[in-house]
Amino acid sequence: ARTMLANARDAYGIPEAEYSIAVITHGHAIQGLFRAEIWRRFALGEFYKVNEPGAGTPATRNIYLQPQDSEPADAVVPDLMRRGVTFVVCNVAVKNLAKKLAPAGTSPDPIRDELAGGLLPGTVLVPDVFVSMQRAQKRGLAYIFTDRSR
């Protein structure tokens, strides 16, 4: 999103205020959109095998809210949100995470509610991102898939 905003601005003269980007998240990608207290409460660092930078111990906060080594400093969610990027979270993914975090024999619903309430302010929770994307495309929006796996 950061690169697309910069390229639209610098190469095409499109002001950021006139360029819309939505980052659609599902599966493991939703982890970057939870507040720190959700990371602590549900030990998401341990669950997702994400360590504190330089410490080698499971993260107890959302490390994706601060610049990462070798990444541009302004490529973090809060900065991108301030620049108008919308972050969308799939409720199916939130429900699936809640099922994995719920103790055996208990309902995942209260955990799902807590996870949904623990999303960063400004994120948009949709029932199903794939249905949402299909509906957006039908209205003329473009979909671009990018994969940051290494």
N, C-alpha and C positions, 0 to 999 in steps of 0.2 A: 504494500500500500504506500509506503514511504517513497519508494522508487517511482511508482506510477504517478504520484502527486508531483514529485520533482520533475520528472520527464515531461509531464503535461505542461507544467509551468515553464520550464526552461527551453524545451524544444518546440513547443507549440504555442506558447504564450497564453495558455489557459490558466486563469487565476484559480488557486485552490478552492476558493469559495464557489466556483462554478463547476467543479469537478466532483462527482459523487462516487464514493467507493464504499462497498459493504464487504466486510470480511466475514465469511460464513464459516462457523466452526461446528464440528461434531466429533464424536469419538474422543480420542486423547487430546485433541486441540482445545477442548473446552477448559482444560486445566489452567490456561493462561488468563482466564477471565474471572477467576474467583478472588475475592478479597483475602487478605492475610489470615483473618480469623478462621475462615473456612479451611485454609491450608493447615492451620494448627489443630483445629477441632477434629478433622478427619485424617490427619497425618498424610496429607496428599503427597508430600515429598517422598515418603516411604512407599506409598501406594504406586506412584508414577515413576519411582526410582530416579528422582531428581535431587541432586545434592546441592548444598550451599556452595557457591563458587569458592574454590580454594580450600574448603574445609573437609570435604569427603564424607560429610554426615548429611542425612536426609534434610532437605529444606523444610523449614517451619514457616515459611512465608512464600508468597508468589514472587519468585525471582525474576519472572518475565516482565515485571513492572519497572525494572531498572535496566539500564543499558547492559548488554552482554558483551563479553570479550569478542573482539573482531567484528562487532556489529556497529552500525552508526548509532550515536547516542540518541538521536531523535526517532529511532525505529521501535519505540516502546508504545504499548497500548495507550497510556494516558496522553502522551504527546500526539499520537495519531487521532485520538478522540477529539482533542482540542482543535485539531486541524480539519475536523469534519468527517472523519472516517467512522462509519457505523460498524459495530461488532455485533454479530447475530449468533445466538447460541441455540442449538437444537435441544428441545425438551426431551426428545427420545434419548439423546445421549445423557442428559441429566438423570432421567429415570434409570437408565442402564447403570450409571455410576452409583446411584442410590442403592440399587439391588446388590451391587458388589460390596458396598460399604455396610449394608444392614447386617446386624448379627443374625445368624441362622434362626429361622423360625419366627422372625419379626417382620412386620410390614415395612417396606422401604419408603412408604408415603411420607412420613414425617421427615426423613432424611432428604427426600426429593424436595420437599418444601423448604427446608433449611438451605440446601444447595442453591435452589432458585433464588431465595432471598439473599444469598451471599454472593451473587454476581456483582461485578463492578457496576457502579452507577453509570447509566447510559447504555449498557448492553441491552439488546433486544432479545427476549426469549420467545421463540416461535414453536408451535406444536411439532413441526417436522420441517427441517431445512430443505429437504428435497422437494416437498410439495411447495414450499415458499419460493424456492428458486424457479420451479416450473411455472408458477403463477406470475412471477416477475418477468420471466422470459416471454411469456405470452403477451405481456404488456410492452414489450420492446426493450427490456433491459438485457445487457450482454453479460454472459457468464464466462469468466476466465479462470481456469484451474491452474493453481501453482502448487508445487510440492516442495516443502522445505526439508524433507528427510535427507539425511546425509549418509 
